[in-house]
Amino acid sequence: MQRPVEHFSCTERARLAPHFTSLQAPVFGLVNLPETVKGALFARYSRYPGTLRRLFLDEFADSLAVPPSTDDSEGSRAAELYERIFVGYGDDSVAQLGGAHVACEWVSNVLTKILQRPRLASYLEQSTRYIAYDAPMPGGGYRYHSEASFGPAYSDAMDFLFRVYSSALPELEAWVGTTWPRAPETSQAAHDRAVKAKALDLLRGLLPAASLSHMGIYASGQAYEQLILHLLAHPLPEARYYGEGLLTALQAVMPSFVARVPRPERGGRWVEHLSNRRAAEQRLVARLGLDRDVEADSRASVTLLDVEGDESKLLSALLFEAAGAGEAAIRTRVEQLDAHERAHALHELVGERENRRHRPGRGFEALRYRFEIVSDYGAFRDLQRHRLLTVQWQALSPDLGAEIPEEVHIAGLGDRYEAALERSQAEYDRLLLEGPPGSAPYALCLGYRIRYVLDLNAREAMHLIELRSGREGHPSYRAVAHEMHRLIAEVHPGVAAAMTHVDPETEPRLERILSEIRTEAKQRAKPS
């Protein structure tokens, strides 16, 4: 396939080489350029008749050679363009054209959920499955968020929880290793890692929501702007502190993307609007008597609240892109098929899925499900991270009870686990009465339950259910995935049947062992 080839002089090639992965290919990457320059390049690209490399030479290369100004270190041309297009005219799509990697360290599990709320971002969070919380932080003390206003009783309660966790961990590891002994064909190292992962999984419910984690974020300028505004408007001091930190970090990397945030007439008014909206929600909830559920059923549950669409609509949507007729005509023809013919057609369109990454077409997005879920907070943390769905959650409280894994009881650690839960709830109750507003959830263990809603289309439901039902997953969120699958099967059996990579097993097992064996095999297969 022939494509035009650009020709550059020796001088031009020298200016281009540090910033473009290729000087001739029609597909290339941008490197060693500030985020504002990359974003501004693409913003200008849409109205420039030439190629991107020529645009760079014509309009941007000179500004990079000029010493940076005190106002913007990313090049005057790029900064001016952003000021004119993004700030001046409000073209928010320009803010999607650049991104940045940011690390947020020593954040509580309460805050990780707030940081992960934006959809259009990527996150990597430390996992309680692989990191033990029994070691002190640099400078001493266990890994939990604390504020002077919480009082000494809070620190005493948190230290108690971590001491129980730390003392139980080696005992539980020994029990897991004895209960699931190493098979002769499995290496000792793989078995040890799987044993430790299961022990950490079983004990994660002891950790309080105040437990500290580290998080890496990659997002566009637009996503960061929204995140910072929500953090600055949040009632928790920890959230506002990290909102200021994010703003400072991004002003050093991509200042033009967050230029609106500190401006009183833009970001200031935005923060005020978000704060007012939150206050209105709280007032109305109190007025309607909905601030507490006195009839709450303290059991884990999954309820299918609403369903949109039927399998005829699904089949029509799957055929739409290949058809030459309109959707109404497609739907009419599909509804003339009998149930057996529709089921066969759906199976044919889904195809033979060799693994869960072989997903069906966009037509599956024509159906929607809204689930209300009550699960332990640990399971919620894993399900909340899915990007292509709407998730809403209520405040963490002890009202819905807590879960103690059955294996913890069998291992003889149930009494200690229960004592930790009781101490956690007692500190929650104290903070609710005496502590700063919103501080009480920090004290609750991750084993306490929370109520939340997942609203998602059938395509995302397939992804979530197959992924979270996998044998390597934590039993608490596997149970949620199994129940979601069962409820979908009741209303859309064809959709449930298409989820061929759901693992239905519920027996206790050493979840990570197969993954550890596969990892070792891949490492052995690598050329030295």
HELIX and SHEET records of a PDB file:
HELIX    1   1 CYS A   10  LEU A   16  1                                   7    
HELIX    2   2 GLU A   35  TYR A   45  1                                  11    
HELIX    3   3 LEU A   52  LEU A   55  1                                   4    
HELIX    4   4 PHE A   56  PHE A   60  3                                   5    
HELIX    5   5 ALA A   61  ALA A   65  1                                   5    
HELIX    6   6 SER A   76  TYR A   82  1                                   7    
HELIX    7   7 GLU A   83  GLY A   88  3                                   6    
HELIX    8   8 TYR A   89  TYR A   89  1                                   1    
HELIX    9   9 ASP A   92  GLN A   96  5                                   5    
HELIX   10  10 ASN A  109  LEU A  115  1                                   7    
HELIX   11  11 ALA A  148  PHE A  150  5                                   3    
HELIX   12  12 PRO A  152  THR A  179  1                                  28    
HELIX   13  13 GLN A  188  LEU A  203  1                                  16    
HELIX   14  14 ARG A  204  LEU A  206  5                                   3    
HELIX   15  15 GLY A  221  LEU A  232  1                                  12    
HELIX   16  16 PRO A  237  VAL A  253  1                                  17    
HELIX   17  17 PRO A  255  VAL A  258  5                                   4    
HELIX   18  18 PRO A  264  GLY A  268  3                                   5    
HELIX   19  19 ARG A  269  ARG A  287  1                                  19    
HELIX   20  20 GLU A  311  PHE A  320  1                                  10    
HELIX   21  21 GLU A  327  GLU A  335  1                                   9    
HELIX   22  22 ALA A  339  VAL A  350  1                                  12    
HELIX   23  23 ARG A  362  ALA A  366  5                                   5    
HELIX   24  24 TYR A  377  GLN A  384  1                                   8    
HELIX   25  25 PRO A  398  LEU A  400  5                                   3    
HELIX   26  26 GLU A  406  ILE A  410  1                                   5    
HELIX   27  27 GLY A  414  GLU A  434  1                                  21    
HELIX   28  28 ALA A  440  ALA A  443  5                                   4    
HELIX   29  29 ALA A  458  ARG A  468  1                                  11    
HELIX   30  30 PRO A  475  VAL A  491  1                                  17    
HELIX   31  31 PRO A  493  ALA A  498  1                                   6    
HELIX   32  32 ILE A  513  ALA A  525  1                                  13    
SHEET    1   A 3 GLY A  99  SER A 108  0                                        
SHEET    2   A 3 LEU A 212  SER A 220 -1                                        
SHEET    3   A 3 ALA A 121  GLU A 125 -1                                        
SHEET    1   B 4 SER A 301  GLU A 308  0                                        
SHEET    2   B 4 ARG A 368  ASP A 376 -1                                        
SHEET    3   B 4 ARG A 449  ASN A 457 -1                                        
SHEET    4   B 4 THR A 390  TRP A 393 -1                                        
END                                                                             
